């Protein structure tokens, strides 16, 4: 594919490549050794490209893809934050990264032009933030999507409270608390994905998009549907009655009690229970409250509060310990503080969730989200 080629990247490696072909602006994630994990330079490059093309009448739609079949995007490069031993240093790096990342998530969410993500392979955390807020989310048969942040002492951010609460029933709460991976059929059922196209058809799909003279939402949808393939039933769909019964409980304690009973009779729910129990206890409590309280909140409110919670979470010892256990030493044996769900201080959770503007340690103006 040829076109007007422009690079928005650092001088060492071109982690983000952009080109405009016909009426389509194309962004390619190009950091394969890190599974396209996002650093702040990549976030800025993507944001600049979108801002430029959003203002150009010659560009009708924007396409986001990976240059590698191994992964779409494994998430934000949180390892770089978590390895810092000083909590103030983690907060300082978090201000820069999360502030720009969440502003990008909102920009994608509010785009009026079609924003098409071709998702092949691993898509986790921040990878969902740069794709699920867009209008067209196309997944291959190889996709593995999830928000596993509770396992590293963090929480589902990037506006996850917004898109998880748009899943059927209470599936979003289940996914937020357990980080369970979604395969192709699960992604379609949950609403994470809008279409399934085999990976082998991605290139022909791109060619058809480039060839079209007018890429409005209807045209993009019609072109993608021509390449779609059937899928099997989702395991989530088969278990929705139980998921709703368990995760639709009014309180965290009632949910956990109901889950324990289901786990005794079903291996699938036993795995979900085990994952929650080995996650950071504070993270689980924070995630539950975020999902319950954010059910009807706007994307702007959710992202602003994500920013506040993110800085509070990276300052905690649990985050540094989670990064050590999962991404550095890889012993997967973190020592959480506190060590179990029943010792979490409710006042501490409420402090982490306190909205921006009601505290003096993190100013609301640190995150410049457009509320117009």
TORTORRO-656841 format. One record per residue (C-alpha): residue number from 0; residue in one letter; x, y, z. Coordinates in pm, whole numbers, plus 50000, padded with zeros to 5 digits. Example, Ala and Ser with C-alpha at 12.3 -4.5 7.8 and 13.67 -1.06 7.14 Angstrom:
TORTORRO-656841
> num residu xx yy zz
> 0 A 51230 49550 50780 .
> 1 S 51367 49894 50714 .
end
This chain:
TORTORRO-656841
> num residu xx yy zz
> 0 X 50000 50000 50000 .
> 1 X 50142 50336 49899 .
> 2 X 50054 50684 50009 .
> 3 X 50163 51010 50166 .
> 4 X 50386 50872 50444 .
> 5 X 50453 51068 50761 .
> 6 X 50623 50959 51083 .
> 7 X 50524 51079 51427 .
> 8 X 50775 50901 51652 .
> 9 X 51092 50943 51855 .
> 10 X 51429 50963 51687 .
> 11 X 51545 50622 51807 .
> 12 X 51270 50394 51680 .
> 13 X 50952 50460 51486 .
> 14 X 50701 50310 51725 .
> 15 X 50405 50477 51551 .
> 16 X 50379 50503 51172 .
> 17 X 50113 50702 50992 .
> 18 X 50009 50740 50631 .
> 19 X 49712 50879 50444 .
> 20 X 49587 50671 50152 .
> 21 X 49286 50802 49966 .
> 22 X 49036 50921 50225 .
> 23 X 49174 50693 50496 .
> 24 X 49427 50791 50763 .
> 25 X 49620 50485 50883 .
> 26 X 49801 50453 51217 .
> 27 X 50030 50152 51264 .
> 28 X 50161 50048 51605 .
> 29 X 50521 49939 51549 .
> 30 X 50678 49829 51877 .
> 31 X 50668 49449 51832 .
> 32 X 50931 49357 52090 .
> 33 X 50712 49513 52360 .
> 34 X 50389 49381 52204 .
> 35 X 50310 49744 52114 .
> 36 X 50289 49847 52480 .
> 37 X 50217 50220 52484 .
> 38 X 50468 50470 52617 .
> 39 X 50404 50841 52638 .
> 40 X 50576 50914 52305 .
> 41 X 50346 50665 52130 .
> 42 X 50039 50820 52293 .
> 43 X 50148 51164 52175 .
> 44 X 50214 51039 51822 .
> 45 X 49870 50878 51796 .
> 46 X 49705 51189 51939 .
> 47 X 49883 51420 51694 .
> 48 X 49780 51207 51396 .
> 49 X 49416 51195 51506 .
> 50 X 49406 51567 51578 .
> 51 X 49551 51644 51235 .
> 52 X 49319 51415 51043 .
> 53 X 49012 51511 51242 .
> 54 X 49056 51861 51105 .
> 55 X 49121 51761 50742 .
> 56 X 48816 51731 50516 .
> 57 X 49014 51504 50282 .
> 58 X 49031 51237 50556 .
> 59 X 48695 51065 50605 .
> 60 X 48800 50789 50845 .
> 61 X 49091 50672 51061 .
> 62 X 49225 50316 51083 .
> 63 X 49433 50182 51374 .
> 64 X 49626 49859 51326 .
> 65 X 49932 49667 51445 .
> 66 X 50240 49606 51236 .
> 67 X 50282 49266 51402 .
> 68 X 50058 48959 51413 .
> 69 X 50177 48882 51767 .
> 70 X 49975 49155 51933 .
> 71 X 49753 49452 51871 .
> 72 X 49857 49630 52192 .
> 73 X 49946 49470 52525 .
> 74 X 49849 49784 52718 .
> 75 X 50025 50078 52870 .
> 76 X 50394 50045 52955 .
> 77 X 50322 50046 53329 .
> 78 X 50643 49857 53402 .
> 79 X 50836 50180 53349 .
> 80 X 50631 50340 53628 .
> 81 X 50619 50044 53864 .
> 82 X 50994 49983 53877 .
> 83 X 51051 50326 54031 .
> 84 X 51119 50275 54401 .
> 85 X 51001 50618 54511 .
> 86 X 50624 50675 54523 .
> 87 X 50660 51043 54435 .
> 88 X 50855 50947 54123 .
> 89 X 50579 50703 54027 .
> 90 X 50319 50976 54070 .
> 91 X 50524 51220 53862 .
> 92 X 50557 50973 53574 .
> 93 X 50190 50881 53613 .
> 94 X 50081 51244 53580 .
> 95 X 50250 51267 53243 .
> 96 X 50152 50926 53103 .
> 97 X 49796 50885 53232 .
> 98 X 49707 51247 53168 .
> 99 X 49793 51217 52800 .
> 100 X 49665 50860 52762 .
> 101 X 49321 50935 52906 .
> 102 X 49290 51254 52701 .
> 103 X 49358 51038 52392 .
> 104 X 49091 50790 52503 .
> 105 X 48839 51073 52523 .
> 106 X 48940 51214 52185 .
> 107 X 48875 50874 52025 .
> 108 X 48546 50836 52212 .
> 109 X 48418 51168 52085 .
> 110 X 48537 51144 51725 .
> 111 X 48258 51199 51475 .
> 112 X 48455 51037 51192 .
> 113 X 48466 50657 51171 .
> 114 X 48751 50516 51381 .
> 115 X 48830 50159 51279 .
> 116 X 49051 49929 51486 .
> 117 X 49180 49605 51334 .
> 118 X 49250 49393 51641 .
> 119 X 49457 49079 51590 .
> 120 X 49628 48899 51877 .
> 121 X 49670 49032 52231 .
> 122 X 49476 49345 52328 .
> 123 X 49495 49432 52697 .
> 124 X 49442 49735 52919 .
> 125 X 49550 50046 52734 .
> 126 X 49513 49857 52406 .
> 127 X 49140 49852 52473 .
> 128 X 49150 50220 52559 .
> 129 X 49275 50314 52210 .
> 130 X 49030 50082 52032 .
> 131 X 48705 50025 52220 .
> 132 X 48622 50395 52233 .
> 133 X 48612 50399 51853 .
> 134 X 48313 50335 51629 .
> 135 X 48427 50015 51453 .
> 136 X 48614 49740 51641 .
> 137 X 48709 49453 51412 .
> 138 X 48853 49138 51573 .
> 139 X 49029 48842 51417 .
> 140 X 49004 48477 51518 .
> 141 X 49328 48520 51717 .
> 142 X 49214 48795 51950 .
> 143 X 49261 48782 52328 .
> 144 X 49118 49083 52509 .
> 145 X 49108 49167 52878 .
> 146 X 49157 49409 53166 .
> 147 X 49381 49216 53413 .
> 148 X 49500 49519 53612 .
> 149 X 49383 49392 53953 .
> 150 X 49657 49130 53933 .
> 151 X 49926 49399 53940 .
> 152 X 49777 49612 54218 .
> 153 X 49615 49859 53980 .
> 154 X 49257 49882 53841 .
> 155 X 49079 49883 53502 .
> 156 X 49140 50237 53376 .
> 157 X 49130 50402 53028 .
> 158 X 48755 50458 53067 .
> 159 X 48689 50087 53125 .
> 160 X 48410 50173 53367 .
> 161 X 48234 50330 53067 .
> 162 X 48269 50045 52816 .
> 163 X 48243 49760 53067 .
> 164 X 47913 49896 53196 .
> 165 X 47783 49876 52839 .
> 166 X 47825 49500 52828 .
> 167 X 47507 49287 52853 .
> 168 X 47365 49254 53204 .
> 169 X 47636 49247 53468 .
> 170 X 47898 49089 53245 .
> 171 X 48109 49406 53277 .
> 172 X 48143 49362 53653 .
> 173 X 48254 49003 53601 .
> 174 X 48515 49108 53344 .
> 175 X 48638 49401 53555 .
> 176 X 48688 49194 53869 .
> 177 X 48831 48877 53714 .
> 178 X 49017 49012 53409 .
> 179 X 48891 48706 53219 .
> 180 X 49015 48700 52860 .
> 181 X 48763 48746 52581 .
> 182 X 48807 48538 52267 .
> 183 X 48653 48640 51935 .
> 184 X 48298 48526 52006 .
> 185 X 48313 48670 52358 .
> 186 X 48430 49007 52226 .
> 187 X 48135 49021 51988 .
> 188 X 47884 48919 52257 .
> 189 X 48018 49166 52514 .
> 190 X 48015 49455 52268 .
> 191 X 48392 49497 52280 .
> 192 X 48393 49418 51907 .
> 193 X 48148 49522 51638 .
> 194 X 48264 49278 51367 .
> 195 X 48463 48957 51320 .
> 196 X 48689 48942 51014 .
> 197 X 48950 48666 50968 .
> 198 X 49308 48793 50998 .
> 199 X 49376 48671 50645 .
> 200 X 49114 48918 50519 .
> 201 X 49248 49225 50699 .
> 202 X 49458 49336 50402 .
> 203 X 49172 49305 50152 .
> 204 X 48946 49490 50396 .
> 205 X 49199 49774 50411 .
> 206 X 49220 49781 50032 .
> 207 X 48842 49810 50002 .
> 208 X 48837 50094 50255 .
> 209 X 49109 50277 50063 .
> 210 X 48929 50229 49732 .
> 211 X 48601 50378 49849 .
> 212 X 48538 50740 49754 .
> 213 X 48339 50832 50063 .
> 214 X 48401 50668 50401 .
> 215 X 48107 50772 50615 .
> 216 X 47983 50545 50896 .
> 217 X 47737 50361 50674 .
> 218 X 47991 50297 50401 .
> 219 X 48253 50174 50647 .
> 220 X 48004 49939 50810 .
> 221 X 47896 49801 50472 .
> 222 X 48256 49741 50361 .
> 223 X 48348 49562 50683 .
> 224 X 48037 49341 50671 .
> 225 X 48140 49213 50329 .
> 226 X 48448 49057 50492 .
> 227 X 48281 48923 50808 .
> 228 X 48281 48555 50901 .
> 229 X 48044 48361 51130 .
> 230 X 48136 48287 51492 .
> 231 X 48042 48026 51748 .
> 232 X 47843 48093 52065 .
> 233 X 48016 48277 52350 .
> 234 X 48080 48107 52682 .
> 235 X 47967 48431 52842 .
> 236 X 47629 48409 52673 .
> 237 X 47580 48054 52797 .
> 238 X 47645 48163 53157 .
> 239 X 47467 48500 53161 .
> 240 X 47193 48394 53403 .
> 241 X 47451 48295 53664 .
> 242 X 47673 48596 53590 .
> 243 X 47377 48829 53644 .
> 244 X 47276 48651 53963 .
> 245 X 47626 48667 54109 .
> 246 X 47758 49002 53992 .
> 247 X 47424 49183 54005 .
> 248 X 47421 49169 54386 .
> 249 X 47378 49502 54565 .
> 250 X 47689 49475 54781 .
> 251 X 48040 49341 54738 .
> 252 X 47995 49104 55030 .
> 253 X 47677 48956 54883 .
> 254 X 47847 48917 54544 .
> 255 X 48143 48734 54695 .
> 256 X 47921 48504 54899 .
> 257 X 47711 48415 54593 .
> 258 X 48027 48358 54387 .
> 259 X 48169 48123 54650 .
> 260 X 47855 47909 54632 .
> 261 X 47871 47898 54251 .
> 262 X 48243 47814 54264 .
> 263 X 48172 47505 54474 .
> 264 X 47953 47366 54195 .
> 265 X 48117 47497 53875 .
> 266 X 48485 47496 53772 .
> 267 X 48431 47803 53552 .
> 268 X 48319 48014 53848 .
> 269 X 48581 47850 54071 .
> 270 X 48846 47996 53839 .
> 271 X 48681 48338 53859 .
> 272 X 48673 48320 54240 .
> 273 X 49036 48209 54258 .
> 274 X 49145 48500 54038 .
> 275 X 48965 48753 54256 .
> 276 X 49117 48603 54570 .
> 277 X 49475 48628 54438 .
> 278 X 49432 48980 54303 .
> 279 X 49531 49283 54510 .
> 280 X 49252 49317 54769 .
> 281 X 49243 49696 54755 .
> 282 X 49229 49685 54376 .
> 283 X 48927 49453 54386 .
> 284 X 48738 49683 54623 .
> 285 X 48825 49988 54414 .
> 286 X 48716 49813 54094 .
> 287 X 48383 49704 54242 .
> 288 X 48298 50055 54357 .
> 289 X 48410 50209 54028 .
> 290 X 48181 49976 53835 .
> 291 X 47881 50026 54063 .
> 292 X 47910 50402 54106 .
> 293 X 48013 50474 53746 .
> 294 X 47729 50286 53577 .
> 295 X 47557 50599 53443 .
> 296 X 47847 50845 53443 .
> 297 X 47968 51029 53133 .
> 298 X 48296 50937 52969 .
> 299 X 48441 51272 53080 .
> 300 X 48359 51207 53446 .
> 301 X 48488 50851 53431 .
> 302 X 48820 50948 53271 .
> 303 X 48875 51237 53511 .
> 304 X 48817 51003 53805 .
> 305 X 49032 50733 53641 .
> 306 X 49314 50986 53646 .
> 307 X 49268 51062 54014 .
> 308 X 49248 50693 54107 .
> 309 X 49544 50603 53883 .
> 310 X 49779 50842 54060 .
> 311 X 49662 50720 54398 .
> 312 X 49707 50356 54299 .
> 313 X 50058 50391 54152 .
> 314 X 50169 50563 54472 .
> 315 X 50078 50254 54676 .
> 316 X 50319 49972 54759 .
> 317 X 50079 49722 54602 .
> 318 X 50142 49862 54255 .
> 319 X 50522 49841 54282 .
> 320 X 50488 49491 54428 .
> 321 X 50250 49381 54153 .
> 322 X 50485 49504 53881 .
> 323 X 50775 49325 54051 .
> 324 X 50587 48997 54084 .
> 325 X 50427 48988 53738 .
> 326 X 50656 49186 53506 .
> 327 X 51003 49197 53666 .
> 328 X 51082 48887 53875 .
> 329 X 50782 48703 53727 .
> 330 X 50739 48482 54034 .
> 331 X 50367 48569 54039 .
> 332 X 50377 48567 54418 .
> 333 X 50300 48926 54522 .
> 334 X 50275 49017 54889 .
> 335 X 49977 49252 54905 .
> 336 X 49911 49502 55185 .
> 337 X 49659 49419 55319 .
> 338 X 49679 49056 55228 .
> 339 X 49312 48964 55205 .
> 340 X 48981 49114 55096 .
> 341 X 48840 49137 55448 .
> 342 X 49119 49358 55585 .
> 343 X 49079 49639 55329 .
> 344 X 49011 49972 55497 .
> 345 X 48693 50124 55355 .
> 346 X 48810 50478 55433 .
> 347 X 49126 50415 55233 .
> 348 X 48921 50299 54934 .
> 349 X 48697 50606 54959 .
> 350 X 49005 50830 54966 .
> 351 X 49130 50673 54642 .
> 352 X 48789 50727 54482 .
> 353 X 48743 51085 54594 .
> 354 X 48654 51292 54284 .
> 355 X 48891 51548 54138 .
> 356 X 48841 51893 54277 .
> 357 X 48780 51769 54631 .
> 358 X 49144 51719 54717 .
> 359 X 49450 51941 54712 .
> 360 X 49720 51685 54633 .
> 361 X 49616 51631 54269 .
> 362 X 49474 51931 54088 .
> 363 X 49186 51889 53844 .
> 364 X 49370 52096 53586 .
> 365 X 49638 51825 53559 .
> 366 X 49405 51644 53320 .
> 367 X 49280 51871 53046 .
> 368 X 48973 51689 52913 .
> 369 X 48743 51875 52677 .
> 370 X 48395 51899 52829 .
> 371 X 48240 52110 52553 .
end
